[in-house]
Amino acid sequence: MQLIPIPSEPVTCGNLISGHWTAGNGAAIEITSPYNGSVVGHTHAADGNDVKKAVAGATEGFAAWSAKPLKERCQIMFRFRDLLLRDKQSIAERISLENGKTVAESVAGLMKGVEVLEYALSLQNMDSGGRMEVSRGVFCEYRRQPLGVVLGITPFNFPAMVPMWMIPIALTLGNAFIWKPSEKTPLTAVLLADLLTEAGLPAGAMTVVQGGRETVEALLDHEDIKAAGFVGSTAVARQVYRRGCANGKRVLALGGAKNHIVLLPDADPAMAAVGISDSFTGCAGQRCMAASVLLAVGDVDAVIEKIVARAESQTLGTSMGALISAEQVAFLQNAVDEAVAAGAVLLSGHNYREPQAVDPAYANGFWFPPVILDRVPADARAAREELFGPILSIVRCRTFSEAMAVENANPYGNAASIFTNNGAMGERLAKEAKAGMVGINIGIPVPREPFSFGGINISKFGHGDITGATSLDFWSDLKKVTVKWQMQTDHNWMS
Ligand code: NAD
């Protein structure tokens, strides 16, 4: 069993304001471990007053932090990286405790966050702005300026990685960052924030506020917050985008997904089976990049058999983690029932309606096995809507064009992939798929730094991506400075 021991005493966490952890004055929140359903943590949401104090503390923190030159800020962020690596295992165990994924998955997510941090650290050597003599004796230059106090609102499914898409870049650029973690996974935030303090970040440069909708709304309504990054479901992303923009903020809000993989008969069977199976079962399907619909073109039954065999070989509690809540387990059971009623055929042998057998110590956890549904009608809910679990809906298609019609009819636009040995078909998918991230023989096409992360359509509201080059412009302003020290003697129309 690779699961972690559940601590006997629940952890209590609060809000980090002006460098001190204090209890919030809003509603009480219980944190439940998906491994066994027990309460492993307590916190209180930040109420309106707490939010005001948090923003005031961040405003003071901004003054001290932004006064440091970029190179000095990078030294502190370098130390943060060292500390993350030092505490990798304990952070991963904390992530798994409150999120339910395997420890190996938690380590992988954290390390992906460290890659973004390394990208941010490279800014000191690469983003030196630009300066040019635009007319005789007249110089123009760009200066990248931090915005001030900025906000990041993050989901439960990657308690460290998704926040690390925003925190290193926003902080390195000199902003003071307010982090509102998911109320389902607030415990990891405490570890990361404490490591930033240990690395030497001044008080108030990092603020943590706990809570859900009400806390987010109070933050979005606060006029001293200049920008908000959000990652979560499409419904909430849309609301956050609208409210933040209505309040004059810069907002980038990443939403949910319904990702398609096209499987062609010429695909390498072993590569396709592993790529597709691991894509929908990894992190128990709770990934915005997870395969959700397999568009099976022509006769690909031999590959589908391999996908089923690999999915059935997953062991809950060892190679596969748990879902976030009992409600999500019930939601997925109903979604599968509904798909079967709509004509889908169950391919995998697990009984998804029965409690799943794991170690007795974790028997009350939120376990759900991989489920593969074949011949799902393209208009059935399982083929159209985000379910967020280890369910693969196979839609049979006669041609590639038919497969693309299904993919492109979907309103989401996070990821799309193809498995084929035909380069021309790979290129067609890259060109025609309405998705922000495309994979060719890759099941989870997450770009690695310096390439940026972000979808299109209703998978993202706002301009640019959450990482990479465009994220620099999101978390900063470019000031244009024009300088002249001497009178020009040779006047022309440009001078
Ligand atoms: P969620 O939308 O329920 O919550 C996200 C954040 O918003 C949390 O911090 C939560 O406290 C807050 N929130 C919830 N309801 C709110 C409301 N009404 N008003 C304001 N704030 C509110 O998402 P989740 O369930 O935590 O995460 C899963 C979702 O996130 C999935 O849809 C998944 O696809 C998506 N996701 C997307 C990406 C991406 O890059 N596009 C990455 C990870 C997760």
Residues whose N, C-alpha, C, O or C-beta is under 5 A from the ligand:
A	BS01	NAD	I153 T154 P155 F156 N157 K180 P181 S182 E183 G211 G212 R213 V216 V231 G232 S233 T234 V236 L254 G255 G256 A257 C288 S459
